[in-house]
Amino acid sequence: VLFLFCAALTEHKILFLSSSYQRLTDACRAPGALMFPLKYSFTYVPILPAQLLEVLSTPTPFIIGVHSIFQSETQELLDVVIADLDGGTVNVPECVHISLLPEPLLQQTREALSMVLDPELEVADLAFPPSTISASSLKMQDKEIRAVFLRLFAQLLQGYRWCLHIIRIHPEPVIRFHKVR
C-alpha cells in the first residue's frame, strides 16, 4: 500500500487488475483518499471498459482499474505499475523508479499501520500481555488509517513556511515557493 501510495504521489501510472468490480473500485479510490489533504488530479477510471484499453498507452499519469480477463492485453505496458488484487502482487517495470518516503518517516508509517491493522503485534513480545486486546471496528480502523496518513503529511510538510519567498515589488505581495531551501 505504501509503495502504491508513493507511486501515486510521484505521478506514476497505476493499473489495478481484479476479477471483482467492487475490489477495483475500492482499490482505485484508496490512493486518492490516502492523499488527503492533497487531491489526485490526473486520469482516474475505476473500471475501464474493454473498448477503451488503448487509453492505457497514454503518456499521462493515471489510476485505472481493469478486469483481470484483460490481463494479457496489459503485459506489453512498459511504464505502468500493475497491482494484481487477486494475486496480491505489485509489478514494477525496470524502467520505472518510484521514490519512497524518507527513511525515518517510512519506518514510522509502516509501524503505525501495522499497529492499526494488527494490534496484537504491539504486545506480542511482552512477558505478561494484557488479557484482552480488542480489534477496532471497521469504521474506527478506517479513521485510524486516515490519521496515520494525515500525520505523515503533517510531518512531511512541517516547516514549509521556510521555503516561502515574499516578493513585495508589486502593489500586492506575491508569495513564491523557493525550491532550494
C-alpha positions in Angstrom: 0.0 0.0 0.0 2.8 2.4 0.8 4.5 1.6 -2.4 1.4 2.3 -4.4 0.8 5.5 -2.3 4.3 6.7 -3.2 3.7 5.9 -6.9 0.5 7.9 -6.9 2.2 10.8 -5.1 5.1 10.8 -7.6 2.7 10.8 -10.6 3.3 7.3 -12.0 0.8 5.2 -14.0 -1.0 2.7 -11.7 -3.1 -0.1 -13.1 -5.2 -2.3 -10.8 -6.3 -5.7 -12.0 -9.1 -7.8 -10.4 -12.0 -10.1 -11.2 -14.1 -8.2 -8.7 -15.5 -4.8 -9.8 -16.1 -3.8 -6.2 -12.5 -4.5 -5.3 -11.3 -2.5 -8.3 -13.4 0.5 -7.3 -12.2 0.4 -3.7 -8.6 -0.1 -4.7 -8.7 2.8 -7.2 -10.2 5.1 -4.6 -7.7 4.3 -1.9 -4.6 6.2 -3.1 -6.7 9.3 -3.7 -8.3 9.0 -0.3 -5.0 8.5 1.5 -3.5 11.6 -0.2 -5.8 13.9 1.8 -5.3 17.0 2.0 -3.8 16.7 -1.5 -6.0 15.7 -4.4 -5.2 13.4 -7.3 -5.7 15.5 -10.4 -4.8 13.1 -13.2 -6.9 10.5 -15.0 -8.9 8.3 -12.7 -11.1 5.5 -14.1 -12.1 2.8 -11.5 -13.4 0.4 -14.2 -12.1 0.8 -17.7 -14.4 -0.7 -20.4 -12.8 -3.2 -22.8 -13.3 -0.9 -25.8 -11.0 1.7 -24.2 -8.0 -0.4 -23.3 -5.8 1.7 -25.7 -6.1 4.5 -23.0 -3.5 2.6 -21.0 -0.9 3.7 -23.5 -1.4 7.4 -22.7 1.7 9.4 -21.7 0.0 11.0 -18.7 -0.3 9.6 -15.1 -3.4 7.6 -14.2 -5.1 5.3 -11.8 -7.2 2.8 -13.7 -8.9 -0.4 -12.9 -9.2 -3.2 -15.4 -11.0 -6.6 -15.1 -8.5 -9.4 -14.9 -9.7 -11.1 -18.0 -7.8 -8.4 -20.0 -4.5 -9.1 -18.2 -2.9 -10.4 -21.4 -3.5 -7.0 -23.0 -1.7 -5.2 -20.2 1.5 -7.3 -20.4 3.2 -5.1 -23.0 2.8 -1.9 -21.0 6.4 -0.8 -20.2 5.9 2.2 -17.9 2.8 1.1 -15.8 2.9 -0.1 -12.2 0.5 -3.1 -12.2 -1.2 -4.2 -9.0 -2.9 -7.6 -9.2 -5.5 -7.5 -6.4 -6.5 -11.1 -6.8 -2.9 -12.4 -6.6 -1.7 -9.8 -4.1 1.3 -8.7 -6.2 2.7 -5.4 -7.5 4.7 -5.5 -10.7 7.0 -2.6 -11.3 8.8 -2.4 -14.7 12.5 -1.9 -14.7 12.3 1.5 -16.4 10.1 2.9 -13.6 11.8 4.2 -10.4 9.5 5.1 -7.6 10.8 7.3 -4.8 9.8 6.1 -1.4 9.3 8.2 1.7 12.4 9.5 3.6 13.6 6.7 5.9 12.5 7.8 9.4 9.0 8.6 8.1 8.8 5.3 6.1 9.6 3.1 9.1 7.3 5.1 11.4 4.4 4.9 8.9 4.9 1.1 8.5 4.9 0.6 12.2 1.8 2.8 12.8 -0.1 1.0 10.0 0.9 -2.4 11.4 -0.4 -1.4 14.8 -3.7 -0.3 13.4 -4.1 -3.4 11.2 -2.7 -6.0 13.6 -2.9 -4.6 17.2 -1.6 -7.9 18.7 1.9 -7.1 17.4 2.2 -4.3 19.9 2.0 -6.7 22.9 3.5 -9.8 21.3 6.9 -9.5 23.0 5.6 -8.6 26.4 6.2 -11.2 29.2 2.8 -10.5 30.7 0.5 -9.3 27.9 -2.9 -7.8 28.8 -5.7 -10.4 28.8 -7.9 -8.6 26.3 -6.8 -7.0 23.1 -9.8 -5.8 21.1 -9.5 -5.0 17.4 -11.1 -1.8 16.2 -14.3 -1.8 14.3 -14.0 -1.3 10.6 -15.3 2.3 10.8 -12.8 3.1 13.6 -10.0 1.3 11.7 -10.7 3.4 8.7 -10.3 6.6 10.8 -7.1 5.3 12.4 -5.6 4.6 8.9 -6.6 8.0 7.7 -5.0 9.5 10.9 -1.7 7.7 10.1 -1.5 9.2 6.7 -2.6 12.7 7.9 0.2 12.6 10.5 2.6 11.5 7.7 1.6 14.6 5.7 1.9 16.8 8.7 5.5 15.5 9.2 6.4 15.8 5.5 5.1 19.4 5.2 6.2 20.8 8.6 8.3 23.8 8.2 7.1 24.6 4.7 7.0 28.3 5.5 10.8 28.4 5.5 10.5 27.8 1.8 8.1 30.7 1.0 9.6 33.8 -0.5 7.6 37.0 -0.4 8.2 39.5 -3.2 7.0 43.0 -2.4 7.7 44.8 -5.6 4.1 44.6 -6.8 1.2 46.5 -5.2 0.0 43.1 -3.8 2.8 41.0 -2.3 3.5 37.8 -4.2 4.4 34.6 -2.4 6.6 32.1 -4.3 7.9 28.7 -3.2 11.7 28.7 -3.0 12.8 25.2 -4.1 16.4 25.5 -3.0 15.6 25.9 0.7 
